[in-house]
Amino acid sequence: MKEGMLWRDDLTGSIQASIQTAAVRYLTKYGRPPNRCHVHPDVLGKVQIIPLEGMVGGVTIVPDGKLRPHELWIGFVEEDERD
């Protein structure tokens, strides 16, 4: 992901709510919706893609052990960057 935003959250609510909040902030800041979010594997559970309100296509969730459990790395991945 070439463009991203680190989001810290206490994650007291659902992971979906935390990602939704971060996605709205990302959209406001960068002018386009995110399509990828890295989260710590311990908070991921079995979620793979989360359809977010107002986000076309949703956000693909990627487990990332480099993050702390209360951090999200959210951003946009170009088609040619995708795995």
N, C-alpha and C positions, 0 to 999 in steps of 0.2 A: 504494500500500500504506500504510494508515493505521497499522498496527502491524507493526514489524519489529525485527530484531536484526542488528547488524553483527558478522560473524564473520571473524576473521583466521586464516588458515591458510597454512602454507608450501607447501601443495598438492604435496608431494613424492609423494604417492600419487595415486590416481585422483580425479577430480573427484567421482565418485559417492560415494566414501568420505568425502570432505570434507563434502559436502552431507548425507550420512547422519549424521555426527557433529554437525553444526550443527543438523540437524532434531531429533535426540534432545534436545539441550540446550534448543532452543526449546520443545519439548513439555514438558520438565521445568519450565522457567521460567514459561511462560504457560498451561499446562494444556490446550492443544489443539495438534494437529499443524499444521505450516505447509503451505501449498499453493502457495507462490510463492517462487522464489529468483532473485535477480539476480546475475549473474556477469560478469566482464570478458569481452568477446568473444574475446580471444585464448585463453582457457582453455576456451571453450565447445565448440568443434568443431561437430559436427552434432547434438548432443544437444538434444532439445526437451522431453521429459518423462521424468523418471527415477522408476521405481517403487521406492520405498524400503521396506525391511522395517519393518512396523508402521505405515506411513503409508498410510491409505486413499486411493486415488485418485492417489497419488504427488504429486510436486512439479513444477509447471510452471517451466521454466528460461527466464529472460529475459536476453538480452544487454544489458549496461549499461556503456557506456564511461566513466561517471562513477566507477566503482569501479576500484581498483588490481587488478592480476592476482592478488594474494594475499587479496583480500577477497570475502566473500559478504554479500549483504543478503537475509536470509531472514525470511519472515513469513507473514501470513495476509491474503488478499484476499477481501473479501465479494463475493457474487455481483453486486451492483449496481456494484461498482468495476471489474469485469473489462472488458477491451477487447473 
